[in-house]
Amino acid sequence: MTDTDNALRQEAENLLKCGLKTEVFPRADDHDQVQEIVGRLQTSDGSLEQRLVIGGFTLEMIEHEDIEQACETCMYYLVHRRYCELPELDVPVEAEWSCRLWRI
């Protein structure tokens, strides 16, 4: 983990704790929904705030269709770095957070 990762993670947490409204639903349950969200991320300004909003981040795990969707169980989560490596998100996260692009 780098100091930059830690600072960005803290900034993300502060934004979410302070009431940043994110697009938690609908979840990206199929290819078309994933592509729509990824497309929006690619055409956004790339700011941390926009990645959190469009990605639908929450500070806690979301249960969707009887599946617990926490960052730590997502295929894009780097455990030792506590990081989401999905290129369009590319953001430090905590294990218990969630986003709507979660994948097994």
C-alpha positions as CSV (number, residue, x, y, z in Angstrom):
1,M,0.0,0.0,0.0
2,T,1.2,3.4,-0.8
3,D,0.6,6.7,0.9
4,T,-1.3,7.9,-2.2
5,D,-3.6,4.8,-2.0
6,N,-4.2,5.5,1.7
7,A,-5.0,9.2,1.1
8,L,-7.4,8.4,-1.8
9,R,-9.1,5.7,0.3
10,Q,-9.6,8.2,3.1
11,E,-10.9,10.8,0.7
12,A,-13.4,8.3,-0.7
13,E,-14.5,7.3,2.7
14,N,-15.0,10.9,3.8
15,L,-17.0,11.6,0.7
16,L,-19.3,8.6,1.3
17,K,-19.6,9.4,5.0
18,C,-20.5,13.0,4.3
19,G,-23.5,11.9,2.2
20,L,-22.3,11.6,-1.4
21,K,-25.2,10.2,-3.3
22,T,-24.1,7.2,-5.4
23,E,-26.0,5.1,-7.9
24,V,-26.2,1.9,-5.9
25,F,-29.0,0.5,-8.0
26,P,-29.6,-0.9,-10.5
27,R,-26.7,-3.4,-10.0
28,A,-24.9,-4.5,-13.1
29,D,-26.4,-7.9,-13.5
30,D,-25.8,-8.5,-17.2
31,H,-23.3,-7.6,-19.9
32,D,-25.4,-4.7,-21.3
33,Q,-25.7,-3.1,-17.8
34,V,-21.9,-3.5,-17.2
35,Q,-21.2,-1.9,-20.6
36,E,-23.5,1.0,-19.9
37,I,-21.9,1.8,-16.6
38,V,-18.4,1.3,-17.9
39,G,-19.2,3.6,-20.8
40,R,-20.4,6.3,-18.4
41,L,-17.2,5.9,-16.4
42,Q,-15.1,6.2,-19.5
43,T,-16.8,9.5,-20.6
44,S,-16.9,11.0,-17.1
45,D,-14.3,13.5,-15.9
46,G,-12.5,10.7,-14.2
47,S,-12.6,12.3,-10.8
48,L,-12.8,10.2,-7.6
49,E,-16.2,11.6,-6.9
50,Q,-17.5,10.6,-10.3
51,R,-16.0,7.1,-10.0
52,L,-17.7,6.7,-6.7
53,V,-21.1,8.0,-7.9
54,I,-21.3,6.1,-11.2
55,G,-19.8,3.0,-9.6
56,G,-22.4,3.0,-6.9
57,F,-20.0,2.7,-4.0
58,T,-21.2,2.1,-0.5
59,L,-19.3,1.8,2.8
60,E,-21.0,-1.5,3.5
61,M,-21.6,-4.7,1.8
62,I,-24.8,-4.9,-0.4
63,E,-26.8,-8.0,-0.5
64,H,-28.4,-8.4,-4.0
65,E,-30.3,-11.4,-5.2
66,D,-29.2,-13.4,-2.1
67,I,-25.5,-12.7,-2.8
68,E,-23.3,-10.7,-0.5
69,Q,-21.5,-8.2,-2.7
70,A,-18.5,-6.8,-0.8
71,C,-15.3,-5.6,-2.4
72,E,-13.3,-8.4,-0.7
73,T,-15.2,-11.1,-2.7
74,C,-15.0,-9.3,-6.0
75,M,-12.7,-10.5,-8.8
76,Y,-11.3,-7.0,-9.2
77,Y,-10.2,-6.6,-5.6
78,L,-6.5,-6.8,-4.8
79,V,-6.4,-8.1,-1.2
80,H,-3.0,-7.0,-0.1
81,R,-3.3,-3.5,-1.6
82,R,-7.0,-3.1,-0.7
83,Y,-7.7,-1.8,-4.2
84,C,-10.2,-2.2,-7.0
85,E,-8.2,-2.9,-10.2
86,L,-11.2,-2.5,-12.6
87,P,-9.6,0.0,-15.0
88,E,-12.6,2.3,-15.1
89,L,-12.7,2.5,-11.3
90,D,-9.0,2.1,-10.3
91,V,-9.6,3.2,-6.7
92,P,-8.4,2.1,-3.2
93,V,-11.2,0.6,-1.3
94,E,-12.0,-1.3,2.0
95,A,-12.9,-5.0,2.1
96,E,-16.4,-4.3,3.4
97,W,-17.3,-1.7,0.7
98,S,-19.3,-2.5,-2.4
99,C,-20.0,-1.2,-5.8
100,R,-22.5,-2.1,-8.5
101,L,-19.9,-3.5,-10.8
102,W,-19.2,-6.3,-8.4
103,R,-18.2,-9.7,-10.0
104,I,-17.4,-13.2,-8.8
